[in-house]
Amino acid sequence: MYQILIKKGRLVDPANQKDEICDILIRDGKVQKIAPDITEAEAEVIDAAGKVVMPGLIDLHVHLREPGFEYKETIATGSRAAAHGGVTTICPMPNTNPVIDSAERVRDLLDRAKDAPVHILPVGSVTIGQAGKELADIQGMKAAGAVAISEDGKSVMDTLVYRKGLKEAARCDIPVFAHCEDKSLVDGGVMNAGKKAEELGLPGITNAVEDVIVARDILMSKEAGNRLHLCHCSTKDSALLIDMAKKQGLPVTGEVCPHHFTMSDDEITEDNGRFKMNPPLRSKEDVQALKEALRDGIMDVISTDHAPHGEEEKNQSMKKAPFGIVGIENSFALGYTELVKGGYLSLSQLVEKMSVNPAKVLGIDKGNLAEGKTADLIIADIDTEYAIDKNDFLSKGRNTPFDGKKVYGKVEVTIVDGKIVYREEA
């Protein structure tokens, strides 16, 4: 019988309104006991004094690239990267090759992931091949194990097809994860439209590219009656529109990525692909609005949109480089540094955004460390400053503008199903 005894850590468990110093005994993959002082001779002891113990993070928005683009990332490397970042459950997007658009492909993905160190919950596509023309088998994908549907990487631009998809999602009771981008309005843009784009001589992407589809999707979901989760929101008006939807009592949730609440387009130093992501880094005004929306409970979730690419693809002009940023290995640190130390959220509220609320969006029994619950948890040092080093990443991707950034919140131990899947080397 394998047991772990975590001693004297600060347990931050917002699902159970706990923030206290205690011991935690893990046995047979479950949280067996939580008490001020536990003795168990047979257990492996982890000294967590001065550290924080939290439920494992749940990332609703990850690109694992397998099948089809294994040179960018694999299920093995992406899931190890997740464990490194304290993420114990990940939802890979369907824009692989082939696209995850059928029950058979959902089952294939789960079979490929059977040895992964973290939980992998697939997201299926809305349409066949993500071509936007014919609905995928949404009911079949859910039965096979898909937890949501998404056309991520693009929007379904044919509104009639999309309406049918939303109604089918409502019928099947599966959430829709919406990538909001009016493709025709992008017009060749590669970064946020503004002074920095003009300075660098690069075509810009306006806020309206996102905002018009956010508005469309909210209104269409209101009609269809489905659950809508808006991915990687980047603009102040996205927050405004989500607030309006919530005030109407609509089942709409919003997600913000760490890069969008940490960095503005003003901080882009050169025309290089590491700064190119979709949506782009926005204005300081948008960054501030997103922080306030997270603080005020308008934005529910922090996810990463972890999107690895090859070094040669990204290390070129934004005009040629693909969109995408890796982020699963430093999401907690950026969230803690920018939002908790920045005064926008308490640590408990950050855990809600990164664990409790994502579990609610999916309707799964996670993000909770009560006795008897699955032992998915992490131990982190929130007091010691360190520099993000892309060379330490376990992901194949190194495409980040945060290399060298000083942060707090290093994940030291990740436990999944009661087993240690990552431990920081001494």
N, C-alpha and C positions, 0 to 999 in steps of 0.2 A: 504494500500500500504506500504510494508515493505521497509525501506530505511536505508542504512548505510552511514555515512559520515566519511571518514578517513582524519584526519587533520594533515597537516605539516609533512608527511612522505617523505622520499627520494624515489621517484619512479624510479626504474631501470627496464626499458622496452626496451630491445635491438631490438625487432621487429619493434619498432617505433623510435629507436635511441634517447630514452629519459633517462636522468639521472638528475633529478631535484627535488627540494622541492616543493610539491604542495598538494592540497586537491583532493580527489576522492569521487564523489558521486555515490553510487550504488543504483539502483532502479529496481524492478521487475527482478532481476537476471542478470542485465546488468550493464556495466560501463556507467553511464548516462552522467557524466560531469567530466572533469579534468581541474582545474584552480588554480591560486595562492591562492585564498581565496573564499570559498564557504560557504554560510549560508543556512541552511535548518532546520527549526524548528522541523519538524516531524521526522527527522532521528536520529537513534542511532549513537552517536558520539564515534569514537575511536581515542584517542590521539596517533599519531604515531611519534611525535617529537623525533628525535634522532634514529629512527628506519628505516629500509629499507622495502619498499613495492615492491613486485615482482610478476610476473605471477606465478600461481601454478606450482609446479614441475610435470613432467610427467615421470613415471617410466615404461619403456618398458619391464621390466624383474622381475616379482614377482611370488612367489609360494604361493597361498592361501590355498592349501591342501584340499579344499572342492570341490567335494565330495570325501569321502573315507578315509581321514586321519585327521579328525576333532580334534583329540587329539593333533596334531601339530599346527594347525591354522584353523580358519574358515573365511568365507567371512566377517563376522561381526568383528572379532578381527583384521584381516589383514587390513581391510579398515579403522578401527579406528586408527590403527598404522600408516597407510599412512597419515591420516589427522594430526596426532601428528607430523609427519616429514615434513609437508608442501607439501605432494604429493597429488594432486587433481585428477589425472588420473592414473590408473594402468592397466597394461596388464598381467593378470594371465596366466601362462604357462599351457599346457594341460595335464601334467603328473599326473593327479588325478586318482581316481578309481571309476567309469570307466573313461577312457581317453576321453578328449574332441575331438572326432574324427568324429562328424556328426552334421548336422544342428540341430537335436533334442537335442543333448547334449549342443550345444552352447546356444540354447533357454532356456534350463533348468538352465544353469549357470546364464544367464541374469535374469531369474525369481528369482533365489535364491538371486541375488544381487540387487533386485529392491529397497530395503530399505537402501542400503549402503550409507554412508555419502560422498563417493567420486565416481567419474566416473569409471566404470569397463568395459574395452574393451577386450573381450576374444581373446586368441590366440588358434587356432585349430591345431591339429597334422597333420603331413605330411602323415603318414601312419595309417592304421587301428590298433588301440590298441598300437600304437608306436612299432609295431613288425617289421617294416622295410621291409615288404613283399608285401603289397598291398596298393595302394593309398587310402587315405580317400577322402570323397566327398568335395573337396576344394571349388568348386563353390557353393555348397549348404551351407557350413559353412560361406562363405563370405556373402551370401544372408541373413543368419540368424543373422549376426552381428559380425563375427570374423574379426579382423583387420589385422591379419597376420597368417602365419602357421609356426610351429616349431616342431622339434622332441626333444625339449630341455630335457636335462638329458642324451642324447646320440646323436650320429650322425647316419644318415641313411647310413649304411656301404655298402649296395648293390648299386653300382654306377648306374646301369641301372634303378633301381626303383627310385633312387634319381633324375636322369636325367628327368624321366617322371614327377616327382613332380615339378621340377623347371620349366619345360615347361608349365605345367598346371597352375602354379602360374603366369607365364608370361601372359598366355592367360586370366586369371582371373584378372590380375593387382592387385595382393596382394603380399606384401613383404614376403620373407622367412627370418626367424630369425634362424641363424645357430649356434648350439652348436658344436664346432670343437674339436673332440676327436677321435683319432684312437684307438678304444677299445682294439685291439690286442696288441698295443704298451704300454698300461698302465701296463700290466704284474704284477698286484697286488700292484702297487704303491699307496702310501697314502699321500705323500707330495712331494715337489720339490726335484728332484735328486740333490745332492750336499753335501757339508761338514756337514751341519746340520743334514741331513738325516743319514749320516754315523755315526755322533756323537750319535744320538738317536737310532741307530740300526734299522731304518725303511726303507722299500723299497721305492725307488724314482720314480717320474714321470718326464720324460725328456721334454724339450721344444718341441721336435719333435712330441710328442703326439698331440699337438695342431697345430703346424705349417704345417704339411703335409696335414691336412684337410682344414686349411685356404687356402692353395694353391689350393687344389682340388676344393673347393667350388667356389673360384673366377674363375677358369678356366671353370668349368661346367656352372656357371651362365653367363659367357661371351658367351658361346655357346647357352644357353637357352634363354637369353635375359630377365631374371627376375631381380627384385630388390632384392639385397642381403644385409642383416644386420648381421654382425658378432658379436655374443654375447660374453660377458665377456672375451675380449682379455687380455692375461696376459704376452705375450712375446715380446721381441724387434723385432723378425722377423715377428710376426703378424703385427706390425706397418709398417715394411718395405714392406710387401706384400700388405697391404691396400694402402700405398702410391703409389706403382707401379700401382695398379688397378685404383686409382683416376687419375693418370697421363695418363692412357689410356682412360679416360672419361667414365669408367664403373660406373653404378649405385650401388656402394658398399659403405656402411657406417660401422663404427666400434664403438663398445661400450666398455667402461672400467668401472669396479666397484671400489668403493672407497677403498676397502681393497687391491686391486691390485696396486693402486698408493700411498698407505699410509704405507704399511707394507711389509717387505721382510721376507724370510725364516730365516734370521739371527736373527730375533726378536722372533722366536718361543722358548719359555723358557722350555717347557716340552712336553712329549708325552701325549697330552690331546686333545680330540675331538673338543674343541672350536677352535683349529687351523687348522682343516681339512675342506677344501673346494675344489670345482672343477670348474675351474682349481685351483691348489694350489698356496699359496703364493710363489712368485718366487724370483730370486736373486735381489740384489741391482741394478745390471746393468739393469735388466728388468724393475724394478720400475722406474728408472731414464728415460729409453727410453719411457715408457708410459706417464710420465709427459711431456716430450718434444713433444711427438706425440699429446697430448691434446693441448699443447701450439701452435703447428704449424698447427693445423687444420686437421691433418691426422685422428685423432680419433674425431668423431663427437658428441658422446653421453656419458653421465654418467648415468648408471642404477645400480641397487643394486644386482640383483639375490637374493633378500630376500628369504631365505630358512629356515624356522623355523623347529625345531625338538624338541622332548621331552627331558627334562633334563637328564633323565636316559640314553637315547640313546647317548647323546653327552659327558657326563661326564665319559669317559673311554678312553682307548688307541685308537690312530688313526687307529690301525689295525682293530678295531671292530666298531668304531663310523661311522655313515653315513656322507657323504659329505654335507656341507651346513653352511651358516652363515646368521644371520639376519642383516638387514642393512637399512631398509626403514625409521627408526626413527632418524638416525644420518647421513644420506647421505649428506645433505646440510652442516652440521657442518664439516664433514671430508673434503668435497670439498672446503669449504671456508678456513679452517685452512691450509690444505696442499697445495692448488693450488693458492688461492688468497693471503693469507698472506705469502705463500712460494714464490711468485713472478712469477708464471707461467701464471696465467690468471688474467684479471680484473674481478671485480664482474659481469659486464655485460657479459663477455665471459662465466663465470660460468653459468649464467642464460641461455645463449644460449645452453650450453651442457645439461642442466637439464630440459629445458622447450621448447625453440624454436625449436631446432634441433629434439628432439623426436617427436614433432608435425609434422615436415616435413617428417620424416621417415614414419609416419602413414598416412600422407596426410589429417590431420584434422585441423580445424580452432580453434586452441588453442595456448597458449604461447604468447598471444597478448592482451595488455590492452588498446587498442584504444577505444575511445568512441563508444558505440554500441556493443562491444564484450561481450561475456559471462564473468561474474565476478567470475572467478576462480583466486584467488590471496592469497598471504601470506604476513605476516608482521614478520620481524625477527630482533633480536638484534645481531649485528655483532661486538659489542665493548666489551661485557662482557664475560670473560672466565668462563667456567663451566666444570664440569667433567661428562662424560657419565656415567649414572647409569642404568645398565640393569634392576634393580628393578622398574624403572620408565616406562619401556616399556609397551605399550598397546597390543603389540603382545603376543601371548602365548609363543613364542620363546625367549630364553635368551642366545642363543648360539652365543656369540660374544667374540673376543679377545680384544675388545676396552673398556671393563668395566673399569672405572676409568681414562680413557684417558682425558687429558685436551684439550678442543677445544673452538672455537668461532663459533657463528652462530646459536643461539637458536631460533627456530620458536616459536613465541608467539601467533599468530592468523592464522587460516586457514579458508578461505571463499570459498565455492563451490556453484555455481549457485546463488550467492548473499546472501548466508546464512552462518552464522558462524557455522562451524562444529568442530572446536577445538579452545580453548582459554586457554593459560597458566594460571594456578592459581596464584593469587598474593601472 
